[in-house]
């Protein structure tokens, strides 16, 4: 969606005054020179569902032969926004194109999560994207969701079962903290599969995508997969999550369901069923 960026920002509700000020200052800075060739915001703020606690998921295209120097310049501009607590630069895992992610925390609880790319790189459309600045009209690509592949579904499911295998392992060793951590990680993979079954956008983001687009898809009794730091509770939660992981597989389309690691699932379910803890 492309429109007058300043007008759109100024139309944000009063509770988002902090986000509004940050975006107006970034827009002013972007328009001041020739470095920035587009500036966008997306996700909950772009969708019109933001509130005073929403972070600013932003994208920026820069025209510069020296991308590292551009990163430094943009980072300095973000750090000079009022109320900076601290900022952090890094690369996103799995992204091979030239880019830089800058995350900044401000004292009013606002957060900027900005991904920079050279304008020579191709960056596809983003869901709920609002174009705030684009003098060259570069951001014309529409968002096209990528379907989950059988390989992705298998990877998420296998990782989930592997985490549950580790829950059993750590319970046998008496390491409740490690078992609890792997239980959480198994549930994260479950969320991705449930988001896929619910046909929401960006299922790789798991619970975030579910709560944004299909909150009613979350089973009412999923709280039974949560445990405190006791061995019996952890085992009961792991067994319940194994049931949920099995059931969500049945909700997937046939081509994804066929790729699931059925033998691994059967083995881990039996292993957890047989596990007995010392009294």
N, C-alpha and C positions, 0 to 999 in steps of 0.2 A: 504494500500500500504506500503510495507516494502522495504527499500533500505538503502544505506549508508547515515546516517543522516547528517554527516558533509559535505559530498559532496553536498547533496540536499540543505542544508542551504547556503553554499557558492555560490550556483547557483542562489540565489535570486537576483532580479535586484538591481541596485545601489541605487534607491530611497528608498529601504527598508534596508538601511545599519543599521539603529537603531534596527529593528527587528532581523536582522542577528546577530548583536553583542549580543543581549540578548539571543537568542537561542543557540549560540555557547558557551556562558558562562554557561548557564544551562546544556548544554550537557556535557561540561567539568566537571562540578560539579557532575553531575549524574554518570559519568563514574569513578569518583575518589574513590568511596566507594562501599559498598554493599547495601546501603539503597534503592536506586532507582532501580527498576526492569524493568520499561519501561517509556518512555517519548514520547508523541505524540503531533502533532499539527493538527488542522482541520479547518473547515469552509473556509472563503475566502482565507486565506493564504495557507491552504492545497490544495485548489482547483486550486491554481495558479492565483487567481484573486485579490491578495492583492495589496495594494499600501502603500505609506508612512504613511497613517493614519489608516491602519488596525490594530486592536488589535490582540493579539496572543491568540487564543482559544486553550488551551493546557490541556492535561491530564497526570497524573503521577500515577504509581502504586508503592507502597512502601512495603518493607518487614520489618515489625517491630511488635513485640508483644505489644509495647506501641505506639499506633497510635497517641495519643496526643503529645508525645515526638517527634515523627517523623514530625508532623505538625509544631511544634516549630522549628525544625532543617531546614525544607524546607523553612519555612517563613523567617528565618534568611538569608538563601542563596538568596532568592528573594530580600530581603531588602538591601543586600550588593551589588546588581548590581548597576553600576554607574548611577547617576542622579535620584535616587528615590525621588519622592515627598512624597508619603504616600501609605500605603497598608492597606487592610481590609480583615478580615477573617469572614466567616459565613457559614451556611448550606443552601443548595438549598431547596426551598419550594417543598414539595411533594416527596422528595427523602428519602426513609427510610433506604437505605443501608448506611453503615459507609462511611463518606466522609468529605471533607473540601474544600470550595472554597476560593481561595486567589486571590484578585484583587489588582494589583499594577499599579500606575501611575508614569511615568518617565518624566523628564523635557524636553525631546526631543519629547514629545507627544506620545511615545510608551506606550502601555498598555499590561500587562500580565493578562489573565483571566484563572487561573489554577485550575482544579479540581483534588484533591488527593483522592486516595482510597487505602485500603490495597490490596495487590495482592490476598488475600484470597477471596475477594469479586468478584462477577461477574458483569462486566460492558460491555454491548453489543457494537457491532460495531458502529462507528460514521461516518456519511457521510463525505467524502473528507478527511479522516484521513490519515496522513503520519506518519509512525513510525520512530522516530529519534533514538531511543535507545531501544533495546529489546534483551539483551543477552540470555535470556531463551526462546525466541520465544513464548511469551505468547499472543501477540496481533495477533491472527489468525482469529478472528471472523469478518465476513463480515457484512457490514451495511445492515440491512433489514428494510425498512421503515414500521412502524406500521400504518395500515389503520385507518382512523378516524371512530370511532364507532357512531352509532345513538345517544348514550347517550352524547358523546362529542359534536356532532353537536347541539343537543338540548340545552346543557348547554351554548355554545357560543351564540346561537341565543337568548335564554332566557335572558342571561346577557345583550345582546345588547338592547333588548326591555325594560328591566328593567331600563337601563341607560336612554333611551329615555323617559320613564315614569317620571324619576326624572328631566329631562330637563323641561318637562311641569310643574312639581311641583314647581321647583325653579323659573321659569318664573312667575308663579302665585304669588309667594312670592316676586318677584322683586329682586331676588338674581342672578344677571348675572354671577358672578364668579363661583358659584356652577353649574349653568346651562352649562357654557362653559366646565367645567371639566368633567361633565357627558357626554357631547357631544363627547369629545375626547375619553372617555372610551367606548362609544357605537361604535365609528368607529374602535377601536382596535378589538372588537369582529367581526365586519364586515370583517376586513382584514383576520381574521382566516377562516371565511367561504368562502371568495373569494379564498384564497390560497387552500382550500380544493377542490373547484370547478375547479381550474386550475391544480389540481393533482400535486402540487409541494411537495418536501420533507419538512418535519417538518412544516406543516401548522400552528402549535400552535405558531410559531414565527411571524405569520401575515405578515405585510408589509415587514419585512426583508427578509423572504423567497420569497415573490412575486417579489421584486426587484432583488433578486439574480437569480431567475430561470424563472420567467414569467412576466417581467415588462409590456409587452403588454396587460396583463390581467386587468390592472388598467383602469377603465373607464375614458375616456377623460374629462368628466364633473364632476368628483368627487369633484373637488374644490368647487362645490356648497354646499358641506356639511361642509365647513369651514366658520367660522363667526368671526367677531370682537366682541367687548364687548358691543353690543347693543341688546336690547330685540327683536326688529323686525328681525334683522339678525340672531339671535340665533334660533328663531322660524322657519324661512325659511330654515335654515340649518338642523334643526331637522326633519322637514317634508321631505326634500330631502333625508336625510339619512334613514328615514323610508321607502321611496320608494326603495332605493338601497338595504336595508336589505331584503325587500320583493323579489326583483328581483334576488338577489343572491341565495335565497332559491330555486328558480326555476331552477337554474343551477346545483344543487346538484343531486347525484344519488338518485334513487327512495327510497331506504331504509333509507337514511338520510333525505330526504325531508319529509317522512312520520312521522319522529320524531319531526319535528319543532313545536313550540308552536303557532299554527294557531290562537287560540282564543285570546291569548295575543297580537299577531300581529294586529289582527283586532281591538281590544280594543284601543291599543295605537295609531294606525293610526287615528281612529275616534276621540280620545281625542285631538291629536295634531291639527286635522282639525278644531275642534270646539273651540280651544283656541283663544281667542281674547284678545289683550293687550290694556291697557288704552293709550290714545293718550297724 
